[in-house]
Amino acid sequence: MAFSIKQIKAILSSHNMPVDDLDAAAEDICARHSADLDSIKEERDTFKKDAETLADVQKELDALKANTGDDFKAKWEKEKQDFADYKAEVEKEKALEAKRAVLREIAKDAGLSEAGIAKAVKYHDFDKMELDEKGAAKEKAAILKGLREEWSEYIQTTETKGADTATPPANNSGKKTMTKDEIFAIKDPVERQMAIAENHELFRF
């Protein structure tokens, strides 16, 4: 509350202030009091402005914290899902490779050549193939039968064809070297296997 000069003079007169000095003293006190009040008001306004600014800053910090939390949670969930998908894919590939290995062994038992085994593994429907707890095929007999029927042209044989008495065998010392295309053109699988054996240098074994 601000005091007027009149109020200050009355206060000073009640304390026996000399009349000659009363006006000057009252004016001086009033000026000092007004200056103090102005300084207090200025500080008050500054504090009020700082408080309003602080409130705005706090709101921004709260909003940033909330957004950062949501972003982090979303990224974390995505990382978890990506890892779960990767793990599932790895397990799926491991299971598929185990089935491929089992099928290769069954194809060998079926008497398929390496080329036949490769084709059988490439085109086999592994979704229908099940393995037991020991890792063996549950329907091995059926798979074996199916491989022999589907890839019969790749079945290797150790049978030896007898010589045709009407056409005696030619002298091996003067045999004609065949090309791969000529060998693969032979329709009889036994004759084809014999030609491959006789011209093994073409197949590097």
MDAnalysis code that builds the backbone (N, CA, C; Angstrom):
import MDAnalysis as mda
import numpy as np

u = mda.Universe.empty(615, n_residues=205, atom_resindex=np.repeat(np.arange(205), 3), trajectory=True)
u.add_TopologyAttr("name", ["N", "CA", "C"] * 205)
u.add_TopologyAttr("resid", np.arange(1, 206))
u.add_TopologyAttr("resname", ["MET", "ALA", "PHE", "SER", "ILE", "LYS", "GLN", "ILE", "LYS", "ALA", "ILE", "LEU", "SER", "SER", "HIS", "ASN", "MET", "PRO", "VAL", "ASP", "ASP", "LEU", "ASP", "ALA", "ALA", "ALA", "GLU", "ASP", "ILE", "CYS", "ALA", "ARG", "HIS", "SER", "ALA", "ASP", "LEU", "ASP", "SER", "ILE", "LYS", "GLU", "GLU", "ARG", "ASP", "THR", "PHE", "LYS", "LYS", "ASP", "ALA", "GLU", "THR", "LEU", "ALA", "ASP", "VAL", "GLN", "LYS", "GLU", "LEU", "ASP", "ALA", "LEU", "LYS", "ALA", "ASN", "THR", "GLY", "ASP", "ASP", "PHE", "LYS", "ALA", "LYS", "TRP", "GLU", "LYS", "GLU", "LYS", "GLN", "ASP", "PHE", "ALA", "ASP", "TYR", "LYS", "ALA", "GLU", "VAL", "GLU", "LYS", "GLU", "LYS", "ALA", "LEU", "GLU", "ALA", "LYS", "ARG", "ALA", "VAL", "LEU", "ARG", "GLU", "ILE", "ALA", "LYS", "ASP", "ALA", "GLY", "LEU", "SER", "GLU", "ALA", "GLY", "ILE", "ALA", "LYS", "ALA", "VAL", "LYS", "TYR", "HIS", "ASP", "PHE", "ASP", "LYS", "MET", "GLU", "LEU", "ASP", "GLU", "LYS", "GLY", "ALA", "ALA", "LYS", "GLU", "LYS", "ALA", "ALA", "ILE", "LEU", "LYS", "GLY", "LEU", "ARG", "GLU", "GLU", "TRP", "SER", "GLU", "TYR", "ILE", "GLN", "THR", "THR", "GLU", "THR", "LYS", "GLY", "ALA", "ASP", "THR", "ALA", "THR", "PRO", "PRO", "ALA", "ASN", "ASN", "SER", "GLY", "LYS", "LYS", "THR", "MET", "THR", "LYS", "ASP", "GLU", "ILE", "PHE", "ALA", "ILE", "LYS", "ASP", "PRO", "VAL", "GLU", "ARG", "GLN", "MET", "ALA", "ILE", "ALA", "GLU", "ASN", "HIS", "GLU", "LEU", "PHE", "ARG", "PHE"])
u.atoms.positions = np.array([
    [0.843, -1.194, 0.000],
    [0.000, 0.000, 0.000],
    [0.876, 1.240, 0.000],
    [0.602, 2.199, -0.897],
    [1.405, 3.430, -0.992],
    [0.861, 4.496, -0.038],
    [1.775, 5.239, 0.610],
    [1.409, 6.352, 1.515],
    [1.531, 7.668, 0.761],
    [0.567, 8.555, 1.033],
    [0.631, 9.902, 0.440],
    [1.508, 10.802, 1.307],
    [1.886, 11.982, 0.765],
    [2.716, 12.945, 1.528],
    [1.952, 13.428, 2.752],
    [0.654, 13.618, 2.594],
    [-0.169, 14.094, 3.724],
    [-0.146, 13.086, 4.862],
    [-0.268, 11.799, 4.519],
    [-0.257, 10.758, 5.557],
    [1.101, 10.705, 6.254],
    [2.179, 10.862, 5.476],
    [3.516, 10.807, 6.063],
    [3.753, 12.005, 6.977],
    [3.275, 13.186, 6.558],
    [3.442, 14.397, 7.399],
    [2.710, 14.219, 8.715],
    [1.516, 13.599, 8.650],
    [0.754, 13.393, 9.885],
    [1.503, 12.459, 10.815],
    [2.126, 11.418, 10.222],
    [2.870, 10.460, 11.048],
    [4.083, 11.144, 11.683],
    [4.790, 11.942, 10.889],
    [5.979, 12.636, 11.414],
    [5.603, 13.660, 12.470],
    [4.447, 14.351, 12.284],
    [4.013, 15.367, 13.275],
    [3.686, 14.708, 14.595],
    [3.133, 13.464, 14.516],
    [2.807, 12.760, 15.761],
    [4.041, 12.360, 16.521],
    [5.203, 12.402, 15.815],
    [6.474, 12.069, 16.476],
    [7.310, 13.324, 16.713],
    [6.581, 14.510, 16.802],
    [7.220, 15.785, 17.145],
    [8.292, 16.209, 16.154],
    [8.080, 15.956, 14.872],
    [9.015, 16.382, 13.837],
    [8.885, 17.900, 13.691],
    [9.971, 18.641, 13.635],
    [9.897, 20.108, 13.475],
    [9.140, 20.470, 12.200],
    [8.347, 21.516, 12.260],
    [7.499, 21.913, 11.150],
    [8.324, 22.323, 9.938],
    [9.472, 22.981, 10.148],
    [10.301, 23.451, 9.032],
    [10.837, 22.278, 8.188],
    [11.104, 21.181, 8.819],
    [11.664, 20.009, 8.097],
    [10.584, 19.022, 7.660],
    [9.358, 19.282, 8.009],
    [8.289, 18.311, 7.818],
    [8.017, 18.043, 6.333],
    [7.892, 19.074, 5.517],
    [7.564, 18.887, 4.098],
    [8.674, 18.114, 3.358],
    [9.935, 18.541, 3.576],
    [11.055, 17.910, 2.883],
    [11.180, 16.435, 3.285],
    [11.004, 16.165, 4.568],
    [11.126, 14.790, 5.048],
    [10.003, 13.925, 4.504],
    [8.800, 14.498, 4.475],
    [7.655, 13.736, 3.989],
    [7.813, 13.402, 2.508],
    [8.263, 14.380, 1.714],
    [8.459, 14.148, 0.285],
    [9.547, 13.088, 0.025],
    [10.626, 13.169, 0.800],
    [11.724, 12.214, 0.633],
    [11.266, 10.787, 0.964],
    [10.557, 10.679, 2.084],
    [10.076, 9.341, 2.488],
    [9.086, 8.798, 1.455],
    [8.205, 9.666, 0.967],
    [7.210, 9.233, -0.012],
    [7.875, 8.765, -1.307],
    [8.921, 9.504, -1.739],
    [9.630, 9.131, -2.966],
    [10.324, 7.786, -2.808],
    [10.998, 7.615, -1.652],
    [11.684, 6.343, -1.410],
    [10.680, 5.175, -1.350],
    [9.543, 5.460, -0.709],
    [8.525, 4.409, -0.579],
    [7.971, 4.024, -1.952],
    [7.738, 5.018, -2.778],
    [7.218, 4.747, -4.117],
    [8.218, 3.950, -4.952],
    [9.520, 4.313, -4.802],
    [10.559, 3.589, -5.533],
    [10.608, 2.129, -5.104],
    [10.475, 1.904, -3.791],
    [10.476, 0.523, -3.289],
    [9.288, -0.273, -3.827],
    [8.124, 0.401, -3.858],
    [6.934, -0.278, -4.363],
    [7.073, -0.613, -5.846],
    [7.662, 0.315, -6.619],
    [7.862, 0.048, -8.043],
    [8.804, -1.135, -8.268],
    [9.858, -1.200, -7.431],
    [10.807, -2.307, -7.550],
    [10.150, -3.639, -7.215],
    [9.312, -3.595, -6.174],
    [8.609, -4.823, -5.777],
    [7.645, -5.272, -6.882],
    [6.936, -4.294, -7.474],
    [6.006, -4.626, -8.557],
    [6.745, -5.229, -9.758],
    [7.919, -4.643, -10.064],
    [8.707, -5.145, -11.199],
    [9.160, -6.590, -10.954],
    [9.619, -6.851, -9.721],
    [10.022, -8.215, -9.393],
    [8.838, -9.172, -9.446],
    [7.691, -8.676, -8.978],
    [6.488, -9.510, -9.016],
    [6.115, -9.875, -10.445],
    [6.159, -8.865, -11.335],
    [5.813, -9.121, -12.735],
    [6.805, -10.096, -13.383],
    [8.094, -9.955, -13.007],
    [9.114, -10.861, -13.550],
    [8.873, -12.291, -13.090],
    [8.590, -12.438, -11.786],
    [8.318, -13.771, -11.251],
    [7.072, -14.399, -11.903],
    [6.053, -13.543, -12.128],
    [4.834, -14.036, -12.741],
    [5.092, -14.516, -14.167],
    [5.875, -13.732, -14.912],
    [6.209, -14.101, -16.280],
    [7.038, -15.379, -16.315],
    [8.007, -15.486, -15.392],
    [8.827, -16.705, -15.328],
    [7.979, -17.925, -14.989],
    [7.007, -17.730, -14.102],
    [6.144, -18.843, -13.712],
    [5.311, -19.316, -14.892],
    [4.807, -18.363, -15.688],
    [4.022, -18.727, -16.871],
    [4.891, -19.457, -17.899],
    [6.129, -18.958, -18.078],
    [7.052, -19.608, -19.016],
    [7.403, -21.020, -18.556],
    [7.621, -21.156, -17.249],
    [7.954, -22.466, -16.694],
    [6.812, -23.457, -16.911],
    [5.590, -22.990, -16.779],
    [4.437, -23.861, -16.986],
    [4.383, -24.344, -18.435],
    [4.677, -23.425, -19.367],
    [4.675, -23.807, -20.788],
    [5.785, -24.809, -21.089],
    [6.946, -24.567, -20.491],
    [8.073, -25.483, -20.691],
    [7.756, -26.865, -20.141],
    [7.105, -26.896, -18.978],
    [6.741, -28.171, -18.376],
    [5.761, -28.940, -19.259],
    [4.822, -28.194, -19.868],
    [3.874, -28.842, -20.772],
    [4.597, -29.455, -21.962],
    [5.572, -28.725, -22.516],
    [6.338, -29.231, -23.656],
    [7.132, -30.474, -23.272],
    [7.728, -30.420, -22.058],
    [8.492, -31.580, -21.591],
    [7.592, -32.802, -21.406],
    [6.407, -32.578, -20.851],
    [5.469, -33.689, -20.646],
    [5.036, -34.290, -21.982],
    [4.767, -33.397, -22.951],
    [4.353, -33.875, -24.274],
    [5.480, -34.653, -24.946],
    [6.712, -34.120, -24.832],
    [7.868, -34.798, -25.429],
    [8.093, -36.154, -24.783],
    [7.950, -36.197, -23.472],
    [8.130, -37.458, -22.755],
    [7.098, -38.490, -23.193],
    [5.842, -38.035, -23.334],
    [4.778, -38.952, -23.743],
    [5.019, -39.474, -25.150],
    [5.399, -38.575, -26.074],
    [5.647, -38.991, -27.455],
    [6.847, -39.914, -27.546],
    [7.898, -39.580, -26.805],
    [9.103, -40.416, -26.816],
    [8.799, -41.803, -26.283],
    [7.978, -41.854, -25.245],
    [7.604, -43.148, -24.680],
    [6.837, -43.993, -25.667],
    [5.909, -43.374, -26.394],
    [5.119, -44.105, -27.388],
    [6.003, -44.601, -28.528],
    [6.910, -43.737, -29.002],
    [7.804, -44.131, -30.092],
    [8.701, -45.284, -29.677],
    [9.244, -45.185, -28.482],
    [10.130, -46.244, -28.002],
    [9.381, -47.570, -27.870],
    [8.157, -47.490, -27.355],
    [7.361, -48.705, -27.188],
    [7.056, -49.337, -28.543],
    [6.702, -48.489, -29.518],
    [6.391, -49.005, -30.856],
    [7.619, -49.664, -31.486],
    [8.778, -49.000, -31.342],
    [10.013, -49.562, -31.899],
    [10.367, -50.871, -31.200],
    [10.181, -50.911, -29.905],
    [10.490, -52.119, -29.142],
    [9.593, -53.285, -29.567],
    [8.311, -52.997, -29.739],
    [7.385, -54.039, -30.166],
    [7.744, -54.547, -31.555],
    [8.133, -53.639, -32.452],
    [8.520, -54.035, -33.806],
    [9.773, -54.901, -33.785],
    [10.755, -54.521, -32.958],
    [11.979, -55.319, -32.839],
    [11.654, -56.718, -32.325],
    [10.770, -56.806, -31.349],
    [10.385, -58.103, -30.806],
    [9.707, -58.962, -31.875],
    [8.808, -58.353, -32.658],
    [8.102, -59.093, -33.682],
    [9.041, -59.542, -34.794],
    [9.968, -58.649, -35.188],
    [10.941, -59.003, -36.230],
    [11.806, -60.176, -35.785],
    [12.222, -60.169, -34.524],
    [13.046, -61.265, -34.004],
    [12.252, -62.563, -33.948],
    [10.975, -62.465, -33.545],
    [10.130, -63.659, -33.486],
    [9.933, -64.242, -34.889],
    [9.732, -63.367, -35.876],
    [9.565, -63.834, -37.259],
    [10.845, -64.494, -37.769],
    [11.984, -63.871, -37.445],
    [13.272, -64.433, -37.878],
    [13.512, -65.801, -37.239],
    [13.217, -65.909, -35.958],
    [13.400, -67.179, -35.252],
    [12.502, -68.257, -35.839],
    [11.242, -67.897, -36.151],
    [10.320, -68.862, -36.736],
    [10.801, -69.310, -38.111],
    [11.359, -68.385, -38.878],
    [11.868, -68.720, -40.208],
    [13.061, -69.661, -40.117],
    [13.930, -69.410, -39.130],
    [15.092, -70.288, -38.934],
    [14.645, -71.695, -38.547],
    [13.683, -71.785, -37.635],
    [13.172, -73.097, -37.218],
    [12.506, -73.824, -38.386],
    [11.794, -73.074, -39.212],
    [11.129, -73.665, -40.374],
    [12.151, -74.217, -41.359],
    [13.234, -73.458, -41.579],
    [14.274, -73.894, -42.502],
    [15.004, -75.116, -41.952],
    [15.233, -75.155, -40.630],
    [15.881, -76.316, -40.018],
    [15.022, -77.568, -40.187],
    [13.714, -77.422, -39.979],
    [12.811, -78.562, -40.131],
    [12.780, -79.039, -41.582],
    [12.786, -78.083, -42.518],
    [12.768, -78.440, -43.931],
    [14.050, -79.151, -44.338],
    [15.195, -78.701, -43.836],
    [16.473, -79.327, -44.162],
    [16.540, -80.745, -43.597],
    [15.939, -80.959, -42.418],
    [15.895, -82.304, -41.835],
    [15.087, -83.240, -42.724],
    [13.972, -82.740, -43.270],
    [13.151, -83.552, -44.175],
    [13.904, -83.842, -45.471],
    [14.644, -82.850, -45.963],
    [15.424, -83.060, -47.189],
    [16.449, -84.179, -46.987],
    [17.117, -84.158, -45.831],
    [18.131, -85.179, -45.552],
    [17.508, -86.571, -45.500],
    [16.329, -86.680, -44.875],
    [15.640, -87.973, -44.794],
    [15.238, -88.442, -46.181],
    [14.731, -87.514, -47.004],
    [14.304, -87.887, -48.352],
    [15.488, -88.345, -49.195],
    [16.647, -87.724, -49.024],
    [17.838, -88.153, -49.770],
    [18.176, -89.605, -49.458],
    [18.093, -89.969, -48.200],
    [18.392, -91.344, -47.806],
    [17.370, -92.322, -48.397],
    [16.091, -91.928, -48.395],
    [15.060, -92.802, -48.963],
    [15.275, -92.932, -50.467],
    [15.658, -91.820, -51.118],
    [15.906, -91.851, -52.566],
    [17.084, -92.768, -52.890],
    [18.087, -92.792, -52.014],
    [19.212, -93.714, -52.216],
    [18.735, -95.157, -52.105],
    [17.857, -95.410, -51.106],
    [17.317, -96.757, -50.941],
    [16.475, -97.153, -52.153],
    [15.867, -96.154, -52.812],
    [15.060, -96.435, -54.000],
    [15.924, -96.704, -55.217],
    [17.232, -96.503, -55.099],
    [18.145, -96.770, -56.194],
    [18.294, -95.631, -57.173],
    [17.885, -94.405, -56.782],
    [17.997, -93.271, -57.686],
    [19.448, -92.828, -57.825],
    [19.778, -92.334, -58.999],
    [21.110, -91.775, -59.227],
    [21.186, -90.417, -58.540],
    [22.384, -89.827, -58.549],
    [22.549, -88.517, -57.919],
    [21.652, -87.478, -58.587],
    [21.554, -87.548, -59.919],
    [20.673, -86.618, -60.632],
    [19.220, -86.839, -60.228],
    [18.830, -88.096, -60.066],
    [17.465, -88.411, -59.659],
    [17.176, -87.933, -58.247],
    [18.148, -88.117, -57.367],
    [17.982, -87.662, -55.978],
    [17.798, -86.149, -55.938],
    [18.599, -85.436, -56.728],
    [18.509, -83.977, -56.765],
    [17.131, -83.529, -57.233],
    [16.596, -84.177, -58.261],
    [15.276, -83.820, -58.781],
    [14.179, -84.184, -57.781],
    [14.310, -85.334, -57.135],
    [13.312, -85.758, -56.165],
    [13.228, -84.777, -55.001],
    [14.389, -84.330, -54.522],
    [14.424, -83.365, -53.415],
    [13.863, -82.022, -53.856],
    [14.153, -81.633, -55.089],
    [13.713, -80.325, -55.593],
    [12.191, -80.246, -55.729],
    [11.562, -81.330, -56.176],
    [10.134, -81.272, -56.486],
    [9.241, -81.982, -55.463],
    [9.808, -82.489, -54.409],
    [8.989, -83.206, -53.427],
    [8.121, -82.237, -52.623],
    [6.917, -82.680, -52.270],
    [6.003, -81.883, -51.454],
    [6.295, -82.165, -49.979],
    [7.131, -81.352, -49.377],
    [7.546, -81.591, -47.995],
    [6.455, -81.222, -46.986],
    [5.445, -80.456, -47.412],
    [4.361, -80.120, -46.486],
    [3.587, -81.361, -46.051],
    [3.560, -82.371, -46.902],
    [2.847, -83.610, -46.582],
    [3.739, -84.645, -45.908],
    [5.004, -84.346, -45.764],
    [5.958, -85.298, -45.185],
    [6.085, -85.035, -43.681],
    [5.936, -86.077, -42.880],
    [6.025, -85.954, -41.425],
    [7.139, -86.842, -40.890],
    [7.833, -86.328, -39.880],
    [8.897, -87.094, -39.224],
    [8.449, -87.480, -37.828],
    [8.894, -88.660, -37.367],
    [8.556, -89.061, -36.016],
    [9.533, -88.454, -35.019],
    [9.381, -88.827, -33.743],
    [10.230, -88.244, -32.699],
    [11.705, -88.590, -32.870],
    [11.993, -89.652, -33.626],
    [13.387, -90.024, -33.868],
    [13.959, -89.390, -35.136],
    [13.119, -88.633, -35.843],
    [13.585, -87.969, -37.050],
    [13.473, -88.793, -38.302],
    [12.719, -89.907, -38.245],
    [12.529, -90.760, -39.419],
    [11.174, -90.458, -40.054],
    [11.045, -90.752, -41.343],
    [9.791, -90.515, -42.051],
    [8.713, -91.475, -41.562],
    [7.534, -90.946, -41.288],
    [6.437, -91.793, -40.804],
    [5.901, -92.702, -41.906],
    [5.910, -92.236, -43.132],
    [5.387, -93.015, -44.259],
    [6.524, -93.374, -45.213],
    [7.571, -93.969, -44.688],
    [8.745, -94.267, -45.509],
    [8.416, -95.202, -46.675],
    [7.643, -96.240, -46.430],
    [7.326, -97.210, -47.485],
    [6.574, -96.545, -48.635],
    [5.622, -95.690, -48.280],
    [4.842, -95.005, -49.311],
    [5.719, -94.031, -50.101],
    [6.608, -93.342, -49.395],
    [7.510, -92.399, -50.066],
    [8.464, -93.152, -50.993],
    [8.993, -94.274, -50.512],
    [9.902, -95.093, -51.316],
    [9.216, -95.569, -52.600],
    [7.991, -96.043, -52.476],
    [7.229, -96.518, -53.627],
    [6.966, -95.366, -54.605],
    [6.600, -94.204, -54.050],
    [6.314, -93.060, -54.899],
    [7.539, -92.575, -55.659],
    [8.697, -92.585, -55.018],
    [9.929, -92.163, -55.686],
    [10.280, -93.101, -56.834],
    [10.126, -94.390, -56.608],
    [10.448, -95.369, -57.648],
    [9.519, -95.241, -58.859],
    [8.269, -94.892, -58.586],
    [7.319, -94.746, -59.685],
    [7.513, -93.420, -60.426],
    [7.707, -92.339, -59.673],
    [7.799, -91.010, -60.297],
    [9.129, -90.780, -60.992],
    [10.201, -91.350, -60.445],
    [11.533, -91.103, -61.007],
    [12.185, -92.401, -61.472],
    [11.393, -93.257, -62.088],
    [11.893, -94.564, -62.513],
    [13.042, -94.462, -63.510],
    [13.031, -93.409, -64.338],
    [14.106, -93.285, -65.341],
    [15.463, -92.993, -64.711],
    [15.469, -92.634, -63.438],
    [16.732, -92.349, -62.759],
    [17.190, -93.499, -61.863],
    [16.473, -94.603, -61.897],
    [16.862, -95.746, -61.066],
    [18.070, -96.438, -61.684],
    [19.086, -96.616, -60.880],
    [20.312, -97.275, -61.349],
    [20.149, -98.786, -61.217],
    [20.764, -99.511, -62.132],
    [20.674, -100.967, -62.084],
    [22.057, -101.573, -62.247],
    [22.263, -102.720, -61.620],
    [23.551, -103.422, -61.717],
    [23.430, -104.671, -62.568],
    [22.230, -104.856, -63.183],
    [22.030, -106.044, -64.007],
    [22.859, -105.942, -65.281],
    [23.381, -107.068, -65.722],
    [24.187, -107.128, -66.948],
    [23.388, -107.791, -68.048],
    [23.223, -107.095, -69.162],
    [22.450, -107.634, -70.277],
    [23.281, -108.660, -71.053],
    [22.717, -109.812, -71.321],
    [23.416, -110.867, -72.056],
    [23.643, -110.477, -73.507],
    [24.647, -111.072, -74.114],
    [24.978, -110.757, -75.507],
    [23.955, -111.358, -76.437],
    [23.552, -110.605, -77.431],
    [22.615, -111.075, -78.452],
    [23.372, -111.983, -79.412],
    [22.925, -113.248, -79.476],
    [23.649, -114.223, -80.317],
    [23.576, -113.855, -81.782],
    [22.503, -113.163, -82.208],
    [22.378, -112.800, -83.621],
    [23.354, -111.696, -83.977],
    [23.669, -110.859, -82.969],
    [24.614, -109.757, -83.213],
    [25.678, -109.813, -82.139],
    [26.737, -110.551, -82.357],
    [27.795, -110.691, -81.343],
    [28.381, -109.339, -80.981],
    [28.859, -109.218, -79.721],
    [29.404, -107.940, -79.263],
    [30.599, -107.516, -80.088],
    [30.698, -106.242, -80.304],
    [31.816, -105.704, -81.083],
    [33.076, -105.729, -80.258],
    [34.188, -105.699, -80.961],
    [35.487, -105.675, -80.301],
    [35.650, -104.353, -79.576],
    [35.797, -104.427, -78.218],
    [35.912, -103.202, -77.419],
    [37.102, -102.359, -77.807],
    [38.105, -103.035, -78.379],
    [39.303, -102.262, -78.710],
    [39.019, -101.270, -79.822],
    [37.966, -101.566, -80.630],
    [37.667, -100.646, -81.715],
    [36.342, -99.932, -81.504],
    [35.887, -99.799, -80.255],
    [34.589, -99.176, -79.986],
    [34.627, -97.694, -80.321],
    [33.445, -97.191, -80.691],
    [33.310, -95.777, -81.025],
    [32.996, -94.970, -79.770],
    [33.718, -93.896, -79.578],
    [33.461, -93.031, -78.422],
    [32.185, -92.247, -78.656],
    [31.283, -92.263, -77.647],
    [29.995, -91.579, -77.778],
    [30.032, -90.228, -77.066],
    [29.162, -89.353, -77.514],
    [29.032, -88.045, -76.850],
    [27.955, -88.146, -75.771],
    [27.889, -87.134, -74.919],
    [26.871, -87.120, -73.875],
    [25.465, -87.116, -74.476],
    [25.278, -86.332, -75.515],
    [23.959, -86.253, -76.139],
    [23.530, -87.602, -76.692],
    [24.475, -88.332, -77.293],
    [24.166, -89.651, -77.844],
    [23.800, -90.635, -76.731],
    [24.511, -90.519, -75.613],
    [24.248, -91.419, -74.486],
    [22.872, -91.137, -73.889],
    [22.572, -89.828, -73.680],
    [21.283, -89.469, -73.093],
    [20.123, -89.771, -74.031],
    [20.415, -89.934, -75.331],
    [19.354, -90.236, -76.308],
    [18.953, -91.704, -76.271],
    [19.755, -92.551, -75.607],
    [19.431, -93.980, -75.514],
    [18.208, -94.153, -74.630],
    [17.153, -94.758, -75.115],
    [15.902, -94.892, -74.372],
    [15.953, -96.015, -73.348],
    [16.645, -97.105, -73.676],
    [16.722, -98.222, -72.729],
    [17.617, -97.826, -71.561],
    [17.085, -97.810, -70.325],
    [17.876, -97.358, -69.176],
    [19.108, -98.221, -68.907],
    [19.014, -99.522, -69.189],
    [20.157, -100.408, -68.952],
    [21.276, -100.086, -69.934],
    [20.898, -99.965, -71.206],
    [21.901, -99.630, -72.211],
    [22.509, -98.253, -71.955],
    [21.652, -97.350, -71.482],
    [22.159, -96.005, -71.196],
    [23.181, -96.026, -70.065],
    [22.895, -96.800, -69.020],
    [23.833, -96.900, -67.896],
    [25.140, -97.561, -68.340],
    [25.047, -98.549, -69.214],
    [26.258, -99.216, -69.717],
    [27.093, -98.251, -70.552],
    [26.414, -97.444, -71.368],
    [27.132, -96.463, -72.184],
    [27.825, -95.429, -71.307],
    [27.157, -95.041, -70.238],
    [27.769, -94.082, -69.301],
    [29.016, -94.680, -68.672],
    [28.913, -95.983, -68.267],
    [30.056, -96.658, -67.656],
    [31.222, -96.784, -68.632],
    [30.901, -97.077, -69.903],
    [31.966, -97.232, -70.902],
    [32.617, -95.899, -71.262],
    [31.878, -94.853, -71.095],
    [32.415, -93.518, -71.443],
    [32.473, -92.645, -70.181],
    [32.929, -93.249, -69.122],
    [32.924, -92.559, -67.821],
    [33.764, -91.290, -67.811],
    [34.736, -91.201, -68.729],
    [35.589, -90.003, -68.730],
    [34.791, -88.747, -69.067],
    [33.656, -88.936, -69.749],
    [32.798, -87.778, -70.058],
    [32.094, -87.236, -68.828],
    [31.952, -88.077, -67.809],
    [31.204, -87.680, -66.627],
    [32.095, -87.503, -65.412],
    [33.400, -87.610, -65.605],
    [34.405, -87.349, -64.546],
    [34.216, -88.241, -63.332],
    [33.905, -89.505, -63.534],
    [33.918, -90.431, -62.400],
    [34.329, -91.821, -62.876],
])
